[in-house]
């Protein structure tokens, strides 16, 4: 009983001719120039497969060749991947010998295989849109493979001994994308000094206590100890994808103990956007907690764009694919999200452009304070209704503004002022609610409320009064 990931048809792809197929690892790489993109339905699977194929490309070929004439969409030569045939046993999903991304220890107790897929409820987690029963429902072999690929990127803290992945709480992953899978891989194929050993060669290797984490170890390090049970007969329906196939219902899914970052250990993920915290530390961007506020994620796109523009390779990005994963209270709330952000070639990747996006985010957050200050002058009370009404409109307005990304990147101050004016129709509706009536005072208050917008004018025109000169007329 065997299932080798090099040859089995388990990776869903969309070809350039519009046809969908499933391919193995070897075909995905050798035919990458004819594949438009990975076609898994969940963005977590798509980004996990792309990162895995990138790691395999590094492992087989090493650093990119110095060939300036190479086209991004060119096919990868088949002889680059001879290492796959020499190490075929590393990619066996089943069997008693070496297995892909799997190892076990004596005393490991099996759990339901559904732990591999985040969106399937397990244990006492509530059923929402997916109904599953432990030990009765199971996963097909292809979904088990994709669940294993998720572990390095999206494993979360799950109690004692079950630490998250190398990036701790799953961050936002930002991947430059091209017009084919080959182009997407080439855009992330950079020079690396220390490749190291990937997890499919040594799945139980620990992270180093100090020094830089080798590149392939960082991309593939496993925060869980997994060993799949043999698939059962007859065939059944996979609880994840619904296909009729051999089903695996149980597997070892154990923690490996605490893996808190040591003071001397360093790892910079190639697809994570980092920012400086108030303490001077380098922290990664994360998906916003939608349970914390109705508009928690409304202005998040500006933070992402500012982070990409500030990156070292921003000029190489024409489109950025962002995949995020939010989790709250040990997986009581999970949300996968994705954006495709276009970057026009005329965009100015300078500090002034970055500052505009950062300023927009601050102005959006300050609307509550501005509106409260205005209403307090006219009607002195707490105005507890203001935060909820603003949080109701911000996602709508930010969604409209984010579609004009190219105009904001390529344009100047006028583009940002037009973006601010997107708030006006919604603020007029709020004004009618906060200041009803037909008196002159009510009409005046409505006009003032409708004019509460993000102030994106240049600082010299922001309405500040000039300071008084010493010795002049008073």
C-alpha positions in Angstrom: 0.0 0.0 0.0 1.7 3.2 -1.2 1.0 6.7 -2.3 4.0 8.6 -3.7 3.5 12.4 -4.0 5.9 12.7 -6.9 3.6 10.7 -9.2 0.1 10.6 -7.7 -2.4 13.1 -9.0 -3.1 15.1 -5.8 -2.3 18.8 -6.5 -5.2 20.7 -8.2 -4.1 23.1 -10.9 -5.6 25.4 -13.4 -3.7 25.2 -16.7 -3.2 28.2 -19.0 -5.8 26.8 -21.4 -8.4 27.0 -18.7 -8.6 23.2 -18.0 -8.3 22.0 -14.4 -6.4 18.9 -13.5 -4.6 17.2 -10.6 -0.8 16.6 -10.9 2.0 15.2 -8.9 5.1 17.1 -7.6 7.2 16.3 -10.6 4.6 17.4 -13.2 3.8 20.5 -11.3 7.4 21.7 -11.5 8.3 20.5 -15.0 5.0 21.9 -16.4 4.9 25.0 -14.3 5.2 27.3 -17.3 1.9 25.8 -18.6 0.1 26.0 -15.3 -1.7 29.3 -14.5 -2.0 28.7 -10.7 -2.7 26.2 -8.0 -6.5 25.6 -8.0 -7.3 24.4 -4.4 -10.4 26.0 -3.0 -8.9 27.2 0.3 -6.2 29.9 0.1 -4.3 28.2 2.9 -3.8 25.2 0.7 -2.8 27.3 -2.3 -0.1 29.2 -0.5 1.1 26.1 1.3 1.6 24.2 -2.0 3.3 27.2 -3.7 5.8 27.5 -0.7 6.4 23.8 -0.8 7.1 23.7 -4.5 9.5 26.7 -4.0 11.3 24.7 -1.3 11.5 21.7 -3.7 12.9 23.9 -6.4 15.7 25.2 -4.1 16.4 21.6 -2.9 16.8 20.3 -6.4 18.5 23.2 -8.2 19.9 25.4 -5.5 20.1 29.2 -6.0 18.7 30.6 -9.3 21.2 30.5 -12.2 22.7 33.8 -13.4 20.7 33.8 -16.7 19.5 37.3 -17.5 17.9 36.0 -20.7 15.5 33.7 -18.9 11.8 34.5 -19.2 9.7 34.3 -16.0 7.3 32.0 -17.7 9.8 29.6 -19.2 9.5 25.9 -18.4 11.9 24.5 -15.8 14.2 21.9 -17.5 13.3 18.4 -16.4 16.9 17.5 -15.6 16.9 20.0 -12.8 14.7 17.6 -10.8 16.8 14.4 -11.0 17.2 14.6 -7.3 13.5 13.7 -6.9 14.1 10.3 -8.4 17.1 9.7 -6.3 15.1 10.4 -3.1 11.8 9.1 -4.1 11.2 7.4 -0.7 11.1 10.8 1.0 7.7 11.5 -0.7 5.9 8.3 0.3 2.7 9.2 2.2 2.2 5.6 3.5 4.3 2.6 4.3 6.4 1.3 7.2 9.6 3.0 6.3 10.3 6.7 5.6 7.3 8.9 5.2 6.7 12.4 3.9 6.5 14.9 6.8 5.8 12.1 9.3 7.4 10.4 12.3 6.2 9.0 15.6 7.4 8.1 19.0 6.5 5.2 21.3 3.3 6.0 23.3 1.8 8.3 20.7 -2.0 8.0 20.8 -4.0 8.3 17.6 -6.5 11.1 17.1 -9.0 11.9 14.4 -7.3 12.7 11.1 -9.5 15.8 10.8 -7.0 17.7 13.0 -5.0 18.2 9.8 -7.7 20.5 8.3 -8.5 23.6 10.3 -12.1 24.2 9.0 -13.3 20.7 10.0 -14.6 20.7 13.7 -13.0 18.2 16.0 -13.4 17.2 19.6 -15.9 19.5 21.3 -15.7 22.3 18.7 -19.1 23.5 17.6 -20.6 22.5 14.3 -21.4 25.5 12.1 -21.4 24.9 8.4 -19.4 21.7 8.4 -20.8 18.7 10.3 -18.2 16.1 11.1 -17.9 13.2 13.6 -14.6 12.0 15.0 -13.5 8.5 14.0 -16.4 8.2 11.6 -15.5 10.8 9.0 -12.1 10.9 7.4 -9.8 12.5 4.8 -8.7 11.3 1.4 -5.0 10.9 0.8 -4.7 14.1 -1.2 -6.3 16.1 1.6 -4.0 14.5 4.1 -1.0 15.6 2.0 -2.3 19.2 1.9 -3.0 19.1 5.6 0.6 18.2 6.2 1.8 21.1 4.0 -0.3 23.5 6.1 1.6 22.7 9.3 4.7 24.8 8.8 2.6 27.9 7.9 -0.6 27.7 9.9 -0.2 25.5 12.9 -1.5 27.4 16.0 -0.9 27.1 19.7 -3.2 24.3 21.0 -2.4 23.9 24.7 0.5 22.4 26.5 3.2 20.9 24.3 1.5 22.0 21.1 3.4 25.1 20.0 2.7 27.1 16.8 4.9 27.0 13.7 8.2 28.8 13.3 6.4 32.2 12.7 4.5 31.8 16.0 1.0 33.1 15.5 0.3 32.7 11.8 1.2 36.0 10.1 0.1 37.4 6.8 1.9 35.8 3.9 2.7 38.1 0.9 3.7 36.3 -2.3 4.5 38.1 -5.6 2.5 36.4 -8.4 3.2 36.1 -12.1 1.1 34.9 -15.1 2.1 31.3 -14.5 3.2 29.0 -11.7 6.7 29.1 -13.1 6.7 33.0 -13.0 5.3 33.0 -9.4 8.1 30.6 -8.3 10.8 32.6 -10.0 9.6 35.8 -8.4 10.4 34.2 -5.0 13.6 32.4 -6.1 16.3 34.5 -4.6 19.9 34.0 -3.6 20.2 32.2 -0.2 23.4 31.6 1.7 22.4 28.6 3.9 19.9 26.2 2.4 20.0 23.5 5.1 17.9 20.3 5.1 14.1 20.2 4.5 11.7 18.4 6.6 10.9 15.7 4.0 14.5 14.5 4.5 14.6 14.8 8.3 11.1 15.4 9.7 12.2 15.3 13.3 15.0 17.8 13.2 14.8 20.6 15.8 15.2 24.3 15.4 18.7 25.6 16.3 19.0 27.2 19.7 21.1 30.1 18.3 22.2 31.4 15.0 20.3 31.8 11.7 17.7 29.1 10.9 18.7 27.5 7.6 16.3 28.5 4.8 14.8 25.1 3.9 14.4 24.2 7.5 12.5 27.4 8.2 10.2 26.9 5.2 9.3 23.3 6.2 9.9 22.9 9.9 7.1 20.7 11.5 5.6 21.8 14.8 3.6 18.5 15.1 4.4 14.9 15.1 2.2 13.1 12.7 1.7 9.5 11.5 -1.2 8.6 9.3 -3.2 5.3 9.8 -3.6 3.1 6.8 -6.6 4.0 4.6 -9.7 1.9 5.1 -11.8 0.0 2.7 -14.3 0.3 1.1 -14.0 3.8 -0.3 -15.8 6.7 1.4 -16.4 10.4 0.9 -13.7 12.7 2.1 -15.1 15.1 4.7 -12.9 17.9 3.3 -13.2 17.7 -0.5 -16.1 15.3 -0.9 -14.4 13.0 -3.3 -14.9 9.2 -3.1 -11.6 7.6 -2.3 -9.8 5.6 0.3 -10.3 7.3 3.6 -7.9 7.8 6.5 -9.8 8.3 9.8 -7.1 8.4 12.5 -3.6 9.6 12.8 -1.0 10.6 15.4 -1.2 14.4 15.9 1.1 15.2 18.8 2.9 18.3 20.1 6.7 18.4 20.2 7.0 20.5 23.3 7.8 24.2 23.8 9.7 25.9 20.9 9.8 29.4 22.1 12.3 31.5 20.2 15.7 31.6 21.9 17.5 35.0 22.2 20.2 34.0 19.7 17.9 32.3 17.1 17.0 34.4 14.0 14.6 33.7 11.2 13.2 36.1 8.6 10.5 34.5 6.5 10.8 35.5 2.8 7.0 36.0 2.5 6.3 37.8 5.7 6.0 41.6 6.0 7.8 42.9 9.1 7.4 46.2 10.9 9.1 48.0 13.8 7.2 47.9 17.1 7.1 50.8 19.5 9.8 48.9 21.5 12.0 48.7 18.4 11.4 45.0 17.9 10.7 43.5 14.5 7.2 42.1 14.4 5.2 40.4 11.6 1.9 41.6 10.4 -1.2 39.5 11.3 -4.7 39.3 10.2 -7.1 41.4 12.3 -9.4 39.8 14.9 -12.9 40.3 13.4 -14.4 39.5 16.9 -12.7 42.5 18.4 -14.6 45.1 16.4 -16.9 45.2 13.4 -14.4 47.2 11.4 -11.2 45.5 12.7 -10.0 44.5 9.3 -11.4 47.6 7.4 -8.1 49.5 7.0 -5.8 46.5 7.1 -5.0 46.7 3.4 -3.2 50.0 3.8 -0.9 48.5 6.4 -0.1 45.6 4.1 0.6 47.9 1.2 2.9 50.1 3.3 4.8 47.0 4.5 5.2 45.7 0.9 6.4 49.1 -0.4 8.9 49.3 2.5 10.3 45.8 1.6 13.7 45.3 -0.1 12.2 43.7 -3.2 9.1 46.0 -3.7 10.2 47.1 -7.1 10.0 43.5 -8.4 6.3 43.1 -7.4 3.6 43.7 -10.0 0.9 41.8 -8.1 1.0 40.7 -4.5 -1.1 37.8 -3.2 -1.8 38.2 0.5 -3.1 35.2 2.5 -3.9 35.7 6.2 -5.2 33.4 8.9 -6.8 34.7 12.1 -7.2 32.7 15.3 -8.6 33.6 18.7 -8.7 31.7 22.0 -7.0 28.5 20.9 -8.9 28.1 17.6 -12.4 29.0 18.9 -12.5 31.4 16.0 -10.7 30.8 12.7 -10.8 32.9 9.5 -8.8 32.5 6.3 -8.6 35.5 4.1 -6.9 36.6 0.9 -6.3 39.7 -1.3 -4.8 40.2 -4.7 -3.1 43.6 -4.7 -2.0 45.1 -8.1 1.1 47.3 -8.2 1.3 49.4 -11.3 4.8 49.8 -12.8 4.5 53.5 -12.5 4.1 53.3 -8.7 6.6 55.3 -6.6 8.0 53.1 -3.9 9.4 55.8 -1.8 8.9 57.0 1.8 6.4 59.6 0.8 4.1 57.0 -0.8 4.5 54.8 2.3 3.6 57.7 4.5 0.4 58.3 2.6 -0.9 54.8 3.3 0.1 55.0 6.9 -1.6 58.4 7.2 -4.8 57.0 5.6 -5.0 54.3 8.2 -4.6 56.8 11.1 -7.1 59.2 9.7 -9.7 56.3 9.3 -9.1 55.3 13.0 -9.5 59.0 14.1 -12.9 59.5 12.6 -14.6 58.4 15.8 -12.6 61.0 17.8 -13.3 63.8 15.3 -17.0 63.1 15.2 -17.3 62.8 19.0 -15.5 66.1 19.4 -17.8 67.9 16.9 -21.0 66.5 18.5 -19.8 67.3 22.0 -19.5 70.9 21.1 -23.1 71.0 19.9 -24.8 68.4 22.0 -22.8 67.7 25.2 -23.3 63.9 26.0 -21.2 60.8 25.6 -22.6 59.8 22.1 -22.1 56.1 22.5 -23.8 55.6 19.2 -21.0 57.1 17.2 -18.5 54.1 17.2 -21.0 51.5 16.0 -22.3 53.7 13.1 -18.8 54.4 11.9 -17.8 50.8 12.2 -20.8 49.9 10.1 -19.7 52.1 7.2 -15.9 51.8 7.3 -15.7 48.3 5.7 -17.8 49.4 2.8 -15.8 52.6 2.1 -12.4 50.9 2.6 -13.5 48.2 0.2 -14.3 50.8 -2.4 -11.1 52.7 -1.9 -8.9 49.6 -1.9 -10.1 48.8 -5.5 -8.4 52.0 -6.6 -5.0 50.8 -5.4 -3.3 51.5 -8.8 -4.6 55.1 -8.8 -3.4 55.7 -5.3 0.0 54.3 -6.0 0.5 56.1 -9.3 -1.4 59.3 -8.5 -0.6 62.2 -6.2 -2.5 64.1 -3.6 -5.6 64.5 -5.7 -6.0 60.7 -5.8 -6.0 60.6 -2.0 -8.5 63.5 -1.7 -10.8 61.6 -4.1 -10.4 58.6 -1.9 -11.4 60.6 1.2 -14.5 61.9 -0.6 -15.7 58.3 -0.8 -16.7 58.7 2.9 -19.0 61.7 2.2 -22.2 59.9 1.0 -22.0 57.6 4.1 -21.3 60.5 6.4 -24.3 62.3 5.1 -26.4 59.3 6.1 -24.8 59.4 9.5 -25.5 63.1 9.8 -29.2 62.6 9.3 -29.2 60.0 12.1 -27.2 62.0 14.6 -28.8 65.4 13.8 -32.5 64.9 12.8 -34.9 67.8 12.4 -35.3 70.7 10.0 -34.2 73.6 12.2 -31.3 75.8 11.1 -29.1 74.4 13.9 -29.9 70.8 12.8 -29.1 71.5 9.2 -25.9 73.2 10.1 -24.8 70.2 12.3 -25.6 67.8 9.4 -23.3 69.8 7.1 -20.5 69.8 9.7 -20.9 66.0 10.3 -20.9 65.3 6.6 -17.6 67.1 6.3 -15.9 64.8 8.8 -13.5 63.0 6.4 -10.0 61.7 6.4 -7.7 64.7 6.0 -5.3 63.7 3.2 -4.3 67.3 2.2 -0.6 68.2 2.3 0.4 69.3 5.8 0.8 72.9 4.7 -2.9 72.9 3.6 -4.3 70.9 6.5 -6.0 73.9 8.1 -3.6 74.6 10.8 -3.2 78.3 11.7 0.3 79.7 11.2 2.2 80.4 14.4 2.5 84.0 15.5 5.8 85.7 14.9 7.7 87.2 17.9 7.7 90.9 17.9 4.9 91.3 15.3 1.5 92.8 15.5 -0.7 91.2 18.1 
